[in-house]
Amino acid sequence: MKIDMSKVVVGFDKKPIMQEDKKLTFGNVIATTLATPLEEDKGLVPTKVLHRMKLAQQAYEGGEVELEAADAAEIQKRLAQTHILVVAGQVIEALNG
C-alpha cells in the first residue's frame, strides 16, 4: 500500500497541527511511532531494528512510500501507544485505505 507521508495532520478544528513551528505530517508521526521504544521492543533483533530505522527515515523524508501489509499493521498497533487520538486516528484511517 502507498501512503503520502507529506500529508498534514489536522486537529478537530480542521487546522494543521503544529509541532515546533512546522506542520505535523504523517511521515513525522510514523517516524516517531517507529522510533519510540515500547515495552514490547525489549530484546528486539538487530535486523528488525534496522528495518524500523530505514522505514522511519523514509517516512520522515516525506513523499509517497510503499508499505508492506505487516509494516502497516505494526505501525497501527503502535500508534495508539505513541500519539494522541486525533493524530493516531488519521494515520490509522489512511493505513486502512
TORRO-645298 format. One record per residue: x, y, z of N, C-alpha, C in turn. Coordinates in nm, 4 decimals, padded with zeros to 6 digits. Atoms other than C-alpha are relative to their C-alpha. Layout:
residues N
       npx       npy       npz      capx      capy      capz       cpx       cpy       cpz
         X         Y         Z         X         Y         Z         X         Y         Z
...
***
This chain:
residues 97
       npx       npy       npz      capx      capy      capz       cpx       cpy       cpz
   00.0836  -00.1164   00.0000   00.0000   00.0000   00.0000   00.0885   00.1233   00.0000
  -00.0747  -00.1254   00.0033   00.1176   00.3520  -00.0727  -00.0678   00.1007   00.0925
   00.0525  -00.1048  -00.0875   00.0807   00.6344   00.1757   00.0820   00.1264  -00.0225
  -00.0647  -00.1291   00.0184   00.1583   01.0022   00.1316   00.0502   00.0498   00.1349
  -00.0596  -00.0390  -00.1270   00.3984   01.0822   00.4133   00.0046   00.1517   00.0183
  -00.0014  -00.1460  -00.0079   00.3766   01.4551   00.3331  -00.1360   00.0577   00.0411
   00.1339  -00.0466  -00.0380   00.0062   01.4724   00.4198   00.0037   00.0594   00.1407
   00.0003  -00.0719  -00.1275  -00.0586   01.7154   00.7051  -00.1117  -00.0518   00.0904
   00.0963   00.0419  -00.1014  -00.2336   01.6026   01.0234  -00.0748   00.1244   00.0483
   00.0812  -00.1135  -00.0454  -00.5219   01.8296   01.1270  -00.0694  -00.0329   00.1316
   00.0715   00.0166  -00.1260  -00.6934   01.8845   01.4573  -00.1490  -00.0140  -00.0238
   00.1455   00.0091   00.0114  -01.0637   01.8507   01.5291  -00.0582   00.1245  -00.0658
   00.0442  -00.1252   00.0610  -01.0916   02.2106   01.4096   00.0385   00.0103  -00.1480
  -00.0413   00.0096   00.1408  -00.9532   02.1043   01.0682   00.1197   00.0904  -00.0333
  -00.1196  -00.0804   00.0212  -00.6477   02.3282   01.1156   00.1220  -00.0889   00.0194
  -00.1212   00.0818  -00.0150  -00.2963   02.1824   01.0748   00.0510  -00.0006   00.1443
  -00.0635   00.0107  -00.1308  -00.1418   02.0557   01.3948   00.1462   00.0396  -00.0188
  -00.1359  -00.0502   00.0107   00.1872   02.2351   01.4504   00.0887  -00.0669   00.1043
  -00.0992   00.0568  -00.0911   00.4996   02.0884   01.6059   00.1297   00.0758  -00.0252
  -00.1214  -00.0815   00.0130   00.7933   02.3206   01.6666  -00.0057   00.0901  -00.1242
   00.0216  -00.0957   00.1097   00.6571   02.5768   01.4169  -00.0056  -00.0639  -00.1390
   00.0161   00.0697   00.1282   00.6177   02.3122   01.1426  -00.1289  -00.0801   00.0053
   00.1209   00.0817   00.0067   00.3055   02.1337   01.0243   00.0369  -00.1467   00.0224
  -00.0214   00.1418  -00.0288   00.2864   01.7795   01.1595  -00.0477  -00.0824  -00.1190
   00.0353   00.0832   00.1148   00.2885   01.5266   00.8741  -00.0133  -00.1461   00.0409
   00.0107   00.1440  -00.0234   00.2013   01.1603   00.8504   00.1400  -00.0601   00.0150
  -00.1374   00.0506  -00.0080   00.5727   01.0986   00.7947   00.0625   00.0243   00.1358
  -00.0513  -00.0297  -00.1348   00.6650   01.2728   01.1212  -00.0606  -00.0955   00.1020
   00.0714   00.0865  -00.0947   00.4026   01.0706   01.3063   00.0503  -00.1432  -00.0099
  -00.0428   00.1393   00.0181   00.5067   00.7351   01.1580   00.1452  -00.0183   00.0419
  -00.1402   00.0097  -00.0407   00.8783   00.8034   01.2077   00.0112  -00.0038   00.1523
  -00.0021  -00.0032  -00.1466   00.8162   00.8898   01.5733  -00.0547  -00.1290   00.0582
   00.0613   00.1247  -00.0473   00.5936   00.5868   01.6192   00.0988  -00.1164  -00.0085
  -00.0969   00.1086   00.0171   00.8604   00.3534   01.4841   00.1228   00.0173   00.0886
  -00.1206  -00.0272  -00.0777   01.1411   00.5226   01.6782  -00.0224  -00.0024   00.1509
   00.0297  -00.0016  -00.1431   00.9639   00.5309   02.0145   00.0085  -00.1407   00.0577
  -00.0111   00.1340  -00.0587   01.0732   00.2355   02.2279  -00.1196  -00.0310   00.0905
   00.1104   00.0479  -00.0829   00.7880   00.0397   02.3813   00.0479  -00.1204   00.0796
  -00.0356   00.1147  -00.0844   00.7973  -00.2312   02.6471   00.0209  -00.1263  -00.0844
  -00.0068   00.1204   00.0843   00.7405  -00.4963   02.3791   00.1256  -00.0052  -00.0879
  -00.1192  -00.0051   00.0848   01.0596  -00.3853   02.1987   00.1254  -00.0536   00.0671
  -00.1172   00.0530  -00.0702   01.2961  -00.5213   02.4641   00.0415  -00.1310  -00.0653
  -00.0521   00.1217   00.0604   01.5174  -00.7834   02.3074  -00.0244  -00.0092  -00.1497
   00.0254  -00.0025   00.1447   01.4327  -00.6800   01.9508   00.1272  -00.0380  -00.0753
  -00.1170   00.0444   00.0763   01.6644  -00.8484   01.7000   00.0524   00.1147  -00.0873
  -00.0611  -00.1098   00.0761   01.9094  -00.6201   01.5142  -00.0600   00.0208  -00.1397
   00.0564  -00.0168   00.1341   01.7548  -00.6878   01.1720  -00.1326   00.0764   00.0059
   00.1277  -00.0704  -00.0179   01.4172  -00.5655   01.2994   00.0247   00.1477   00.0330
  -00.0359  -00.1371  -00.0340   01.5792  -00.2545   01.4486   00.0402   00.0761  -00.1265
  -00.0440  -00.0640   00.1237   01.7468  -00.1741   01.1158  -00.1163   00.0224  -00.0962
   00.1163  -00.0146   00.0875   01.4244  -00.2335   00.9224  -00.0858   00.1182   00.0447
   00.0800  -00.1114  -00.0522   01.2344   00.0043   01.1501   00.0687   00.1337  -00.0239
  -00.0737  -00.1236   00.0186   01.5101   00.2646   01.1257  -00.0103   00.0482  -00.1448
   00.0087  -00.0369   00.1422   01.5068   00.2583   00.7434  -00.1406   00.0463  -00.0361
   00.1391  -00.0372   00.0256   01.1284   00.2734   00.7337  -00.0323   00.1366   00.0619
   00.0206  -00.1288  -00.0665   01.1250   00.5622   00.9826   00.0660   00.1121  -00.0805
  -00.0698  -00.1007   00.0802   01.3792   00.7502   00.7693  -00.0774   00.0322  -00.1276
   00.0813  -00.0211   00.1212   01.1716   00.7003   00.4531  -00.1238   00.0830   00.0313
   00.1216  -00.0724  -00.0396   00.8603   00.8216   00.6329   00.0323   00.1459   00.0295
  -00.0378  -00.1362  -00.0385   01.0372   01.1262   00.7735   00.0323   00.0867  -00.1213
  -00.0380  -00.0744   00.1203   01.1670   01.2281   00.4305  -00.1221   00.0469  -00.0794
   00.1233  -00.0422   00.0654   00.8078   01.2540   00.3062  -00.0194  -00.0622  -00.1365
   00.0334   00.0561   00.1300   00.6509   01.1805  -00.0289  -00.0779  -00.1287   00.0145
   00.0762   00.1240   00.0005   00.4745   00.8621  -00.1270   00.0922  -00.1178   00.0310
  -00.0798   00.1150  -00.0429   00.6086   00.5483   00.0439  -00.0863  -00.1252  -00.0088
   00.0663   00.1307   00.0090   00.5142   00.1880  -00.0280   00.0233  -00.0754   00.1304
  -00.0095   00.0765  -00.1244   00.4385  -00.0054   00.2915  -00.0500  -00.1423  -00.0214
   00.0465   00.1391  -00.0019   00.4136  -00.3804   00.3278  -00.1143  -00.0089   00.1009
   00.1149   00.0168  -00.0901   00.0961  -00.5016   00.4991   00.0445  -00.0209   00.1447
  -00.0490   00.0261  -00.1359   00.2964  -00.6252   00.8005   00.0514   00.1277   00.0660
  -00.0496  -00.1270  -00.0543   00.4636  -00.2846   00.8426  -00.1165   00.0914   00.0362
   00.1173  -00.0830  -00.0265   00.1296  -00.1028   00.8186  -00.0715  -00.0477   00.1274
   00.0655   00.0560  -00.1189  -00.0188  -00.3372   01.0818   00.0789   00.0335   00.1265
  -00.0837  -00.0317  -00.1163   00.2755  -00.2820   01.3162  -00.0116   00.1484   00.0366
   00.0132  -00.1442  -00.0245   00.2528   00.0960   01.2776  -00.1336   00.0295   00.0665
   00.1325  -00.0226  -00.0583  -00.1210   00.0899   01.3510  -00.0040  -00.0423   00.1463
  -00.0018   00.0530  -00.1358  -00.0633  -00.1190   01.6626   00.0735   00.0948   00.0953
  -00.0824  -00.0867  -00.0827   00.1989   00.1247   01.7925  -00.0579   00.1407   00.0155
   00.0475  -00.1379   00.0008   00.0178   00.4491   01.7075  -00.0769   00.0405   00.1255
   00.0817  -00.0337  -00.1167  -00.2309   00.4398   01.9939   00.0842   00.0114   00.1269
  -00.0884  -00.0057  -00.1158   00.0591   00.3975   02.2357   00.0956   00.1186  -00.0060
  -00.0995  -00.1054   00.0166   00.2659   00.6835   02.0961  -00.0578   00.1372  -00.0331
   00.0587  -00.1279   00.0419   00.0212   00.9557   01.9843  -00.1414   00.0176   00.0538
   00.1356  -00.0290  -00.0458  -00.2978   01.1283   02.0888  -00.1010  -00.0453  -00.1057
   00.1085   00.0548   00.0817  -00.6298   01.0135   01.9446  -00.0154   00.0665  -00.1361
   00.0255  -00.0700   00.1263  -00.6759   01.2820   01.6773   00.1123  -00.0242  -00.1011
  -00.1147   00.0269   00.0876  -00.3274   01.2142   01.5369  -00.0009  -00.1470  -00.0421
  -00.0024   00.1431   00.0301  -00.3306   00.8345   01.5628  -00.1149  -00.0398  -00.0912
   00.1172   00.0363   00.0786  -00.6813   00.8118   01.4182   00.0133   00.0320  -00.1473
  -00.0149  -00.0383   00.1411  -00.5974   00.9985   01.0969   00.0978  -00.0896  -00.0738
  -00.0997   00.0850   00.0642  -00.2908   00.7902   01.0247  -00.0524  -00.1427  -00.0130
   00.0589   00.1348   00.0069  -00.4697   00.4637   01.1062  -00.1017  -00.0064  -00.1130
   00.0998  -00.0042   00.1067  -00.7532   00.5640   00.8743   00.0671  -00.0060  -00.1382
  -00.0730   00.0006   00.1273  -00.5038   00.6299   00.5923   00.0630  -00.1364  -00.0267
  -00.0618   00.1324   00.0159  -00.3290   00.2975   00.6548  -00.1036  -00.1072  -00.0329
   00.1073   00.0950   00.0301  -00.6623   00.1180   00.6310  -00.0547   00.0212  -00.1412
   00.0383  -00.0260   00.1389  -00.7077   00.2694   00.2849  -00.1388   00.0451  -00.0128
***
